[in-house]
Amino acid sequence: MKVLIVLDHPRRDSLTGAVADKLAEGLKAGGHVPEIADLHREGFDPRMKVEDEPIWGDKTQTFSEELLEQQARVDRNDAIAFVFPVWWWGFPAMTRGWIERVWNQGWAHGWGRMNQSKGLILGVAADNAPSFAKRNYEPSMKTLMLTGIVHYCGIEEGRFELLYDSLTSPEHQKILLDRAFELGETFETSVTEKQAYNPLKS
């Protein structure tokens, strides 16, 4: 499979950047072809532009060249993976803006649906799992990101996973990197959770 990895972190030498690289290495080891979209290094503008704001129900609307190029990049891949630091229990602004601009009406939702078969959401979290569990952050994030975005836009199989305690020891960070490699190597069998509903009928 061709897999687009959407990387969001202001520092390329961050742990998040290393996670994206390890995921790509694992994908290659599993026989897949990864492509990394480094939103910060590429200078993507996450702000919604007037010409890209959807006019609901208008099937004749045209969008900016920048948006169309991003959509074409997604279209040439069979699957997509998001790698990002968890900030305020969600996507960073760059990832959120990329989704809001690129996953537009008529292409990702509305009368169109995406063609990718699998979607992986891989967040790097500074806090620990018990802290997230205490406040039910993880299931809330999973519902928003996996159900409300990936599955809603027609990607039938997905996986949501958080890599916890990212600011602890180098030994633990290696465990997180090994997990990223494993998710890439086993991509076909690990990214399999199917949507619980049909958005076209809901």
SVG drawing of the C-alpha trace seen along z (x, -y; Angstrom):
<svg xmlns="http://www.w3.org/2000/svg" viewBox="-30 -35 48 44">
<polyline fill="none" stroke="black" stroke-width="0.4" points="0.0,0.0 1.0,-3.6 0.6,-5.4 0.7,-9.2 2.1,-10.1 0.9,-13.6 3.5,-14.9 2.8,-17.9 5.5,-19.3 7.4,-22.6 10.7,-20.8 11.8,-18.1 14.2,-16.6 11.5,-16.1 10.3,-12.7 7.2,-13.2 9.4,-13.5 11.3,-10.4 8.0,-8.5 7.0,-9.5 10.3,-8.2 10.0,-4.9 6.5,-4.5 7.8,-5.0 10.6,-2.5 8.1,0.1 5.9,-0.5 8.8,0.2 9.7,3.3 6.1,4.5 6.3,4.0 4.5,0.6 5.5,-2.7 5.4,-5.6 5.3,-9.3 5.7,-12.0 3.8,-15.3 5.7,-17.5 3.3,-20.3 5.6,-22.7 8.6,-22.2 6.4,-22.5 4.9,-25.8 1.3,-24.7 -1.1,-27.5 -3.8,-26.0 -6.0,-29.1 -9.2,-28.7 -9.2,-30.9 -12.4,-32.5 -12.2,-30.5 -11.9,-27.2 -14.8,-27.8 -17.5,-25.4 -20.6,-26.8 -23.0,-24.1 -24.7,-22.1 -22.9,-23.9 -21.5,-21.2 -20.0,-23.8 -17.7,-25.4 -14.0,-25.4 -11.2,-25.6 -7.7,-27.0 -4.8,-25.4 -3.1,-24.8 -6.0,-22.8 -6.3,-20.8 -2.6,-19.9 -3.0,-18.6 -6.1,-16.5 -4.2,-15.1 -1.4,-14.1 -3.9,-12.2 -5.6,-10.6 -2.3,-9.0 -2.0,-7.1 -4.1,-4.1 -4.1,-5.0 -3.3,-7.8 -1.6,-8.2 -1.5,-11.2 1.5,-11.7 1.3,-14.6 1.9,-15.8 -1.3,-15.8 -1.9,-19.4 -4.9,-20.4 -6.2,-16.8 -6.5,-17.0 -4.8,-17.8 -2.4,-20.7 -3.7,-23.7 -1.7,-22.8 -3.3,-19.3 -6.7,-20.6 -6.4,-23.4 -5.1,-20.9 -8.1,-18.7 -10.6,-21.6 -9.1,-23.0 -8.2,-19.8 -11.0,-17.4 -13.5,-19.6 -17.1,-19.3 -17.7,-17.1 -14.3,-15.4 -14.2,-14.0 -17.8,-14.5 -21.1,-15.7 -21.7,-14.1 -18.1,-12.8 -16.1,-10.3 -12.4,-9.6 -10.9,-6.6 -8.4,-5.5 -9.0,-2.1 -7.2,-2.7 -6.5,-5.6 -4.1,-5.6 -4.2,-8.3 -1.0,-8.2 -0.6,-10.8 2.4,-11.4 1.3,-12.3 3.4,-13.8 1.0,-12.6 0.5,-9.0 -2.4,-6.6 -4.0,-6.7 -4.2,-10.5 -6.0,-10.3 -8.2,-7.5 -9.2,-9.5 -10.8,-12.2 -11.9,-9.9 -9.8,-11.9 -8.8,-8.9 -12.3,-7.8 -13.4,-11.4 -10.4,-11.9 -11.1,-8.6 -14.7,-9.5 -13.8,-12.9 -10.8,-11.8 -11.5,-8.3 -15.3,-8.2 -16.0,-11.9 -13.3,-12.4 -11.7,-9.2 -14.8,-7.0 -17.1,-9.9 -15.2,-10.7 -15.5,-7.1 -12.2,-5.5 -13.7,-2.3 -10.8,-0.8 -8.9,-2.8 -6.9,-2.8 -6.5,-5.3 -3.5,-5.0 -1.6,-7.3 2.1,-6.9 2.1,-7.9 4.9,-9.3 6.8,-10.8 8.9,-13.1 10.3,-10.4 13.5,-8.4 15.3,-7.7 14.7,-4.0 10.9,-4.6 11.1,-6.8 12.8,-3.8 9.8,-1.7 7.5,-4.3 9.7,-4.3 9.6,-0.5 5.8,-0.6 5.7,-3.1 7.8,-0.7 5.6,2.2 2.4,0.3 4.0,-0.4 5.2,3.1 1.8,4.6 -0.2,1.8 -2.5,4.1 -3.5,6.2 -3.3,3.5 -5.3,0.8 -8.6,2.6 -11.3,1.1 -14.3,0.6 -16.8,-2.2 -19.7,-1.6 -22.2,-3.4 -22.8,-4.5 -22.5,-8.3 -24.5,-8.4 -27.5,-7.0 -27.1,-8.8"/>
</svg>
